[in-house]
Amino acid sequence: MIARFPVLLAASLWMLLSVLGAGAHADNGIADEIELSGRLSMETRLYPKSSAHPGQRSHASGLAVEATAYMEDDEGRSITVTPFYRYDAGDPDRTHADLREAFVLLYGDIGEDEWELRLGVDRVFWGVVESRSLVDIVNQTDLVEHPDEKTKLGQPMVHFTWSGDWGALELFGLTWHRERTFPGRRGRLRPGLVVDHGLTSYESGAEEWHLDLAARYGGSFGPVDVGLSVFDGTSREPTLLPTLADSEFVLAPYYEQITQFGLDTQLTTGPWLLKLEAIHRAGLQNRRLDQYLKYEEEDYAAFVAGGEYTIYAVWDSDADLSLIGEWTRDGRGRWATNAFENDILLVARLGLNDEQSTEFTISVLESLSSSSRVLSTEFKRRLSENWFLHLEASAYVGIDEDDVVYDVRRDSYIGVNLDYGF
């Protein structure tokens, strides 16, 4: 899968240059001026505790670069290309490249309504809650970027949107399934056994080329925003099967065919935001192992419900304080394949609203089924017009042996990011 990335990148850049060349010789072609923007990020992470698994490092440093080229013609049609590359000195498996975006945008009118068509590689984000991206399923998770699972890989797609006063209907055709990234043998925040991508398999005979279909309706009804979605195709979450390979046990990713129905909604009333995300998913396996090391397929429902309250001009200053509380629940309980089987998230975020965009965040994720707890804090500040500082720390406390995150119990970390934007 990684080996195919240069081919996809080269094809996208060829398409961009071809349109550029055509635009230079046509009165109504794409403009020959390109808007360029991006960021260069220098990162280091320190892990104060000794590792739980052999070969893991206590320190990792690296850098990431993401750039976007944007072109638009006189009629508003555009091309966007966003390549990404990360180098990590501590974990070779965290060093990777991706094409986040490479799409053509076309649009027009349908009576009083509008239509929009995106062809190529793109990223789509669904959902309203803070704790996890429950309904968000179009793009694959780039797990080596951050353990919060909110960074996504680019996904080849045909994305059609029809919108009007009644809301927006989105239709997706997706192929070339992207494998989830995982830290390698020397990396932290990984399973106890190493994930071997060479052993990846699929339930579908078409493997990664299976045609996945998705649709979403989004609309506003007074103070309520509602999104209804459906996805049918290859799961973005792999089942990790213990497998003996080259005289050692590793984890082999297996991607099932699933169907997911999703709901995301938000009620805005004064300083309150009340939020809900819920899914019903069929076709995915749980963590219940039998004597033959086979997982059980189990249809299940899950939800995240909570609210956010903002205190404006706190302490008679320009600062705003947001207080967030969310409850996450997975119907599979202790056999859930994620860390959110029954948890409470509490967050306090203070934004100073100053020229430096200073922001402080503290949070606690508390399991209601065990003693597990994750404490986190963040600090963000603009240092100058182009430089940004991001500090974060996470501590894993009292992790229960039966918890799905038990393998990262010793991976509390301190992270420093220095970003240059251009």
MARLOLO-581165 format. One line per field, with one value per residue (C-alpha): residue number from 0; y, z negated, x. Coordinates in nm, 4 decimals, decimal comma. Each point is the difference from the previous one (the first is absolute). Example, Ala and Ser with C-alpha at 12.3 -4.5 7.8 and 13.67 -1.06 7.14 Angstrom:
<nodes>
n	[0;1]
py	[-0,4500;0,3440]
pz	[-0,7800;0,0660]
px	[1,2300;0,1370]
</nodes>
This chain:
<nodes>
n	[0;1;2;3;4;5;6;7;8;9;10;11;12;13;14;15;16;17;18;19;20;21;22;23;24;25;26;27;28;29;30;31;32;33;34;35;36;37;38;39;40;41;42;43;44;45;46;47;48;49;50;51;52;53;54;55;56;57;58;59;60;61;62;63;64;65;66;67;68;69;70;71;72;73;74;75;76;77;78;79;80;81;82;83;84;85;86;87;88;89;90;91;92;93;94;95;96;97;98;99;100;101;102;103;104;105;106;107;108;109;110;111;112;113;114;115;116;117;118;119;120;121;122;123;124;125;126;127;128;129;130;131;132;133;134;135;136;137;138;139;140;141;142;143;144;145;146;147;148;149;150;151;152;153;154;155;156;157;158;159;160;161;162;163;164;165;166;167;168;169;170;171;172;173;174;175;176;177;178;179;180;181;182;183;184;185;186;187;188;189;190;191;192;193;194;195;196;197;198;199;200;201;202;203;204;205;206;207;208;209;210;211;212;213;214;215;216;217;218;219;220;221;222;223;224;225;226;227;228;229;230;231;232;233;234;235;236;237;238;239;240;241;242;243;244;245;246;247;248;249;250;251;252;253;254;255;256;257;258;259;260;261;262;263;264;265;266;267;268;269;270;271;272;273;274;275;276;277;278;279;280;281;282;283;284;285;286;287;288;289;290;291;292;293;294;295;296;297;298;299;300;301;302;303;304;305;306;307;308;309;310;311;312;313;314;315;316;317;318;319;320;321;322;323;324;325;326;327;328;329;330;331;332;333;334;335;336;337;338;339;340;341;342;343;344;345;346;347;348;349;350;351;352;353;354;355;356;357;358;359;360;361;362;363;364;365;366;367;368;369;370;371;372;373;374;375;376;377;378;379;380;381;382;383;384;385;386;387;388;389;390;391;392;393;394;395;396;397;398;399;400;401;402;403;404;405;406;407;408;409;410;411;412;413;414;415;416;417;418;419;420;421]
py	[0,0000;0,2444;-0,0938;0,1180;0,3477;0,1421;-0,1157;0,1750;0,3130;0,0080;-0,0425;0,2830;0,2340;-0,0886;0,0890;0,3311;0,0896;-0,0998;0,2339;0,2717;-0,0403;0,0080;0,3088;0,1845;-0,0356;0,0475;0,3121;-0,1820;-0,2591;-0,0396;0,3093;-0,0351;0,1431;-0,2502;0,0703;-0,1859;-0,0552;-0,2546;-0,0742;-0,1438;-0,1670;-0,1017;-0,2439;-0,1822;-0,2408;-0,1150;-0,3131;0,0233;-0,3637;-0,3032;-0,1861;-0,2884;-0,1837;-0,0816;0,2339;0,3057;0,3358;0,2623;0,2957;0,0773;0,3057;0,0841;0,2450;0,0176;0,2137;0,0567;0,2332;0,0987;0,1253;0,1571;0,1176;0,1491;0,1071;0,2917;-0,2156;-0,1126;-0,3528;-0,0967;-0,2551;-0,0673;-0,2134;-0,0619;-0,2412;-0,0923;-0,1519;-0,0921;-0,1114;-0,1539;-0,0862;-0,2308;-0,2228;-0,0832;-0,1037;0,3528;0,1364;0,0131;0,2027;0,0590;0,1917;0,1757;0,1724;-0,0008;0,0808;0,2008;0,2044;0,0714;0,1599;0,1305;0,0598;-0,2298;0,2432;0,1988;-0,2588;-0,0547;-0,3015;-0,0646;-0,2814;-0,0930;-0,2542;-0,1361;-0,0397;0,1910;0,0049;0,0118;0,0580;-0,0962;0,0511;0,2542;-0,1471;0,0473;-0,3416;-0,2161;-0,0008;-0,2515;0,0577;0,1147;-0,2950;0,1203;0,0454;-0,2357;0,0990;0,0987;-0,1474;0,0686;0,3736;0,0162;-0,2486;0,2074;-0,1621;0,3320;0,0324;-0,1596;-0,1401;0,1209;-0,2146;-0,0348;0,0838;0,1394;0,2451;0,1561;0,2585;0,1363;0,2869;0,2479;0,1593;-0,3510;-0,1084;-0,1910;-0,3531;-0,1516;-0,3167;-0,1804;-0,2669;-0,1221;-0,2442;-0,0822;-0,0658;0,1534;-0,2155;0,1459;0,1060;-0,1432;0,0712;-0,2499;-0,2169;0,2941;0,2328;0,0776;0,0042;-0,3337;-0,3439;-0,2561;-0,1952;0,1776;0,0591;-0,1661;0,1767;-0,2717;-0,2349;0,2306;-0,1769;0,0922;-0,1625;0,1294;-0,1847;0,3406;0,0793;0,3703;0,0687;-0,0757;0,2772;0,1546;0,2150;0,2699;0,2716;0,2762;0,2490;0,3130;0,2678;0,2731;0,0290;0,3133;-0,0518;-0,3674;-0,1309;-0,3607;-0,2400;-0,3449;-0,2281;-0,3504;-0,1872;-0,3394;-0,1412;-0,0832;0,0812;0,2677;-0,1802;-0,3263;-0,3087;-0,0788;-0,3780;-0,1597;-0,1923;-0,2003;0,1335;-0,0609;-0,1685;0,2883;0,1086;0,3165;0,1658;-0,0450;0,2690;-0,1371;0,2373;-0,1140;0,1174;0,2074;0,2108;0,3035;0,2343;0,3241;0,3003;0,3219;0,2917;0,3208;0,2356;0,3586;0,2061;0,3028;-0,1083;-0,3683;-0,2537;-0,3363;-0,2755;-0,3602;-0,2498;-0,3531;-0,2931;-0,3492;-0,2160;-0,3499;-0,2317;0,0903;-0,2449;0,0474;-0,0916;-0,3209;-0,2709;-0,3672;-0,2925;0,0189;0,3710;0,0948;0,3225;0,0136;0,2141;0,2184;0,2713;0,2822;0,3577;0,2770;0,3638;0,3119;0,2483;0,3199;0,3734;0,3063;0,3160;0,3181;0,2800;0,3128;0,2840;-0,2084;0,2051;0,3158;-0,0674;-0,0795;-0,3692;-0,2705;-0,3194;-0,3087;-0,2916;-0,3313;-0,3252;-0,3133;-0,3594;-0,2661;-0,3436;-0,3046;-0,2752;-0,2713;0,1047;-0,1571;-0,1732;0,3295;0,0410;0,3612;0,1851;0,1570;-0,2829;0,2011;0,3255;0,3584;0,2863;0,3329;0,2955;0,3598;0,2269;0,3608;0,2206;0,3391;0,1501;0,1971;0,0767;-0,3159;-0,2255;-0,1428;-0,3039;-0,2330;-0,3371;-0,2627;-0,3212;-0,3314;-0,3163;-0,2257;-0,3582;-0,0885;-0,3723;-0,0132;0,2042;0,1331;0,3742;0,2264;0,3538;0,2513;0,3634;0,2264;0,3472;0,1812;0,3422;0,1985;0,1167;0,2258;0,0394;-0,3339;-0,1943;-0,2009;-0,1936;-0,3043;-0,1793;-0,3066;-0,2693;-0,3178;-0,2338;-0,3525;-0,0700;-0,3251;-0,1789;-0,3217;-0,3231;-0,0811;0,3451;0,0211;0,2710;-0,2134;-0,0357;0,3773;0,0203;0,1217;0,2392;0,3251;0,2709;0,3666;0,1437;0,3243;0,1267;0,3074;0,0849;0,2407;0,0998;0,1442]
pz	[0,0000;-0,0908;0,3182;0,2081;-0,1535;0,2315;0,3018;-0,1269;-0,0857;0,3411;0,1779;-0,2003;0,0616;0,3724;0,0066;-0,1718;0,2373;0,3028;-0,1017;-0,0721;0,3477;0,1591;-0,2012;0,1233;0,3610;-0,0374;-0,0747;-0,2212;-0,1490;-0,3544;-0,1194;0,0203;-0,3511;-0,2851;-0,3664;-0,2155;-0,3736;-0,2533;-0,3215;-0,1189;-0,3416;-0,2217;-0,2713;-0,2944;-0,2478;-0,3312;-0,1812;-0,3675;-0,0852;0,1213;0,2827;-0,0473;0,3094;0,1188;0,2486;-0,0662;-0,0314;-0,2701;0,2345;0,3556;0,2170;0,3546;0,2364;0,2242;0,3013;0,1653;0,2962;0,1980;0,3578;0,1037;0,3466;0,1156;0,3425;0,0940;-0,0419;-0,3539;0,0872;-0,2013;-0,0645;-0,3449;-0,0676;-0,3567;-0,0442;-0,3484;-0,1271;-0,3497;-0,1093;-0,3450;-0,1393;-0,2702;0,1915;0,3700;0,0327;-0,0947;0,2943;0,2805;0,2873;0,1004;0,2547;-0,2235;0,2898;0,3806;0,1414;0,2666;-0,1201;0,2379;-0,0819;0,1502;-0,0535;-0,0147;0,0167;-0,3231;-0,1503;0,0521;0,0779;-0,0635;0,1262;-0,1381;0,1949;-0,1390;-0,3429;-0,2854;-0,3731;-0,1464;-0,3677;-0,1616;-0,3602;-0,2794;-0,3222;-0,1665;-0,1312;0,3128;0,3671;-0,0287;0,3213;0,2039;0,2303;0,3529;-0,0541;-0,1635;-0,3301;0,0146;-0,3428;-0,0070;0,0093;-0,3336;-0,2325;0,0005;0,3397;0,1536;0,2738;0,3269;0,3123;0,3423;0,1662;0,3768;0,0553;0,2112;-0,2273;0,1248;-0,2066;0,0715;-0,2311;-0,0480;-0,2652;-0,0970;-0,0928;0,1765;0,1399;0,0518;0,2010;0,0008;0,2152;-0,1598;0,1104;-0,0745;-0,3706;-0,2124;-0,2716;-0,3501;-0,1062;-0,3210;-0,1959;0,0633;-0,2253;-0,1363;-0,0322;-0,3071;-0,0238;0,1823;-0,0689;-0,1840;0,3225;0,3091;0,2827;0,3192;0,3054;0,2251;-0,1408;0,0713;0,1338;0,0961;-0,0223;0,3506;0,2947;0,1575;-0,3029;-0,0125;0,3331;-0,1320;0,0875;-0,3252;-0,0022;-0,2476;-0,0306;-0,2471;-0,0427;-0,2064;-0,0868;-0,2489;-0,1704;-0,2116;-0,2735;0,0905;0,2528;0,1100;0,2039;0,1140;0,1674;0,1374;0,1072;0,1685;0,0793;-0,1419;-0,3674;-0,0872;-0,3299;0,0482;-0,2128;-0,1206;0,0102;-0,1957;0,2590;-0,0134;0,2626;0,0183;-0,3429;-0,1809;-0,0621;0,1774;0,0701;0,3485;0,1026;0,1369;0,1509;-0,0012;0,2062;-0,2215;0,0116;-0,2264;-0,0664;-0,1749;-0,1676;-0,1087;-0,1399;-0,1898;-0,1821;-0,0415;-0,2677;-0,1424;-0,1554;0,0198;0,2689;-0,0511;0,2177;0,0967;0,2330;0,0385;0,2326;0,0724;0,1646;0,1473;0,1122;-0,2365;-0,2438;-0,3737;-0,2339;-0,1370;0,0773;-0,0118;-0,0340;0,3704;-0,0114;0,2131;-0,0567;-0,0044;0,2422;-0,1907;0,1109;-0,2499;-0,0758;-0,1560;-0,0910;-0,1357;-0,1813;-0,1751;-0,0069;0,0091;-0,2051;0,0766;-0,2516;0,2019;-0,1280;-0,3003;-0,2915;0,1938;0,2538;0,3723;-0,0813;0,0493;-0,2051;0,1541;-0,2215;0,1756;-0,1280;0,2093;-0,0647;0,2476;0,0063;0,2207;-0,0047;0,0022;-0,3470;-0,1091;0,3387;0,1923;0,2364;-0,1067;-0,3234;-0,0308;-0,1227;-0,2950;-0,0753;-0,1124;0,1519;-0,1848;0,1660;-0,0972;0,2783;-0,0595;0,3061;-0,0742;0,3328;0,0225;0,3033;-0,0680;-0,0023;-0,3361;-0,1144;-0,3015;-0,0193;-0,2743;0,0210;-0,1727;0,1627;-0,2730;0,0503;-0,1753;0,0305;-0,1393;-0,1770;0,3274;0,0402;0,2517;-0,1020;0,2700;0,0284;0,2967;0,0567;0,3365;0,0854;0,3066;-0,0434;0,3078;0,3300;0,1232;-0,3081;-0,2319;-0,3201;-0,1137;-0,3274;-0,1192;-0,2631;-0,0615;-0,2991;-0,0123;-0,3590;-0,1615;0,3314;-0,0611;0,1332;0,1947;0,1605;0,3765;-0,0687;-0,2503;0,2479;-0,0184;-0,3809;-0,0185;0,2947;-0,1804;0,2012;0,0335;0,3506;0,1450;0,3483;0,1621;0,3236;0,2792;0,2188;0,3488]
px	[0,0000;0,2789;0,1861;-0,2962;0,0022;0,2714;-0,2022;-0,3139;0,1980;0,1696;-0,3342;-0,1577;0,2916;-0,0098;-0,3689;0,0744;0,2841;-0,2085;-0,2808;0,2556;0,1431;-0,3435;-0,0920;0,3061;-0,1197;-0,3742;-0,1976;-0,2477;0,2366;0,1202;0,1851;0,3764;0,0417;0,0062;-0,0708;0,2514;-0,0288;0,1161;0,1818;0,3269;-0,0240;0,2916;-0,1024;0,1494;-0,1599;0,1417;-0,1225;0,1067;-0,0810;0,1916;-0,1723;-0,2406;0,1290;0,3554;0,1648;-0,2154;0,1731;-0,0469;0,0505;-0,1033;0,0561;-0,0901;-0,1591;-0,3033;-0,0782;-0,3361;-0,0490;-0,3095;-0,0136;-0,3322;-0,1081;-0,3287;-0,1227;-0,2246;-0,3103;0,0895;0,1143;0,3062;0,2717;0,1467;0,3082;0,1309;0,2932;0,1237;0,3236;0,1207;0,3461;0,0410;0,3449;-0,1342;-0,2421;0,0566;-0,3661;-0,1045;0,1972;-0,2559;-0,1411;-0,3584;-0,2008;-0,2526;-0,1793;0,0164;-0,3412;-0,1806;-0,2985;-0,2889;-0,3346;-0,3211;-0,3724;-0,3014;-0,2912;0,0215;0,2347;0,3718;0,2158;0,3689;0,2224;0,3429;0,2050;0,3260;0,1557;-0,1626;-0,0721;-0,3519;-0,0801;-0,3307;-0,1055;-0,0466;0,1427;0,3388;0,1012;0,0080;-0,0966;-0,2828;-0,2005;0,3027;0,0751;0,0780;0,3757;0,2476;0,1654;0,3675;0,0690;0,3745;-0,0684;-0,1818;-0,1734;-0,3217;-0,0824;-0,1130;0,2645;-0,1121;0,1650;-0,1073;-0,2686;-0,0654;-0,3656;-0,2774;-0,1830;-0,3255;-0,1924;-0,3491;-0,0974;-0,2820;-0,2182;-0,1081;0,3557;0,2760;0,0127;0,3468;0,0696;0,3362;0,1613;0,3252;0,2664;0,3660;-0,0444;0,2745;0,1563;0,0139;0,3491;0,1491;0,3203;0,2799;0,2118;0,2010;-0,2971;-0,2085;-0,3790;-0,0241;-0,1523;0,2107;0,0485;0,1287;-0,2488;0,1293;-0,1470;0,1420;-0,2677;-0,2957;-0,3097;-0,3564;-0,3408;-0,0789;0,1509;0,0685;0,2202;0,0946;-0,1738;-0,3488;-0,2463;-0,1236;-0,3139;-0,1008;-0,2628;-0,0800;-0,2826;0,0650;-0,2526;-0,0807;-0,3372;0,0024;0,2600;0,0505;0,2546;-0,0532;0,2117;-0,1190;0,2534;0,0445;0,3128;0,0274;0,3415;0,3417;0,0456;0,2539;0,0692;0,1936;-0,0396;0,3541;0,0463;0,2892;0,2035;0,3228;0,2432;0,3760;0,0014;-0,1722;-0,3548;-0,1114;-0,3346;-0,1458;-0,2545;-0,3273;-0,2581;-0,3639;-0,2942;-0,2289;-0,3146;-0,0250;-0,2929;0,0911;-0,1611;0,1707;-0,1950;0,0619;-0,2376;0,1240;-0,1701;0,1787;0,3298;-0,0993;0,0844;-0,1704;0,1482;-0,0699;0,1655;-0,1346;0,0647;-0,1266;0,2633;-0,0348;0,2793;0,2868;0,1565;0,0508;0,2862;-0,1556;0,2578;-0,0861;0,2415;0,0879;0,0911;-0,2989;-0,1925;-0,3796;-0,1979;-0,2443;-0,2417;0,0027;-0,1023;0,2089;-0,0532;0,1674;-0,2258;0,0967;0,0066;0,2201;-0,0575;0,1955;0,0550;0,0731;0,2223;0,0997;0,1343;-0,0999;0,2742;0,0104;0,0387;-0,2660;-0,0219;-0,1614;-0,1057;-0,0683;-0,1432;-0,0650;-0,1035;0,1126;-0,1582;0,0643;-0,2644;0,2678;0,1146;0,3291;0,0321;0,0142;0,2944;0,0631;0,0733;-0,3463;-0,2204;-0,1424;0,1806;-0,0466;0,2004;0,0304;0,1743;0,0744;0,1304;0,1054;0,0497;0,1524;-0,1129;0,3235;0,2156;0,2017;-0,3134;0,1089;-0,1951;0,0205;-0,1794;-0,0188;-0,2013;-0,0613;-0,1342;-0,1374;-0,1143;-0,3257;0,0754;0,3547;0,2665;0,1471;0,0469;0,1739;0,1010;0,0946;0,0997;0,0761;0,1416;-0,0141;0,1397;0,1012;0,3595;0,0060;-0,1805;0,1345;0,1126;-0,2264;0,0712;-0,1982;0,0754;-0,1879;0,0256;-0,1998;0,0167;-0,1439;-0,1000;-0,1195;-0,0542;-0,1906;0,1515;-0,3181;-0,0138;0,0640;0,2630;0,1940;0,2890;0,0651;-0,0160;0,3625;-0,0234;-0,0804;0,1737;0,0925;-0,0110;0,1355;-0,0938;0,1484;-0,1810;0,0856;-0,2905;0,0338]
</nodes>
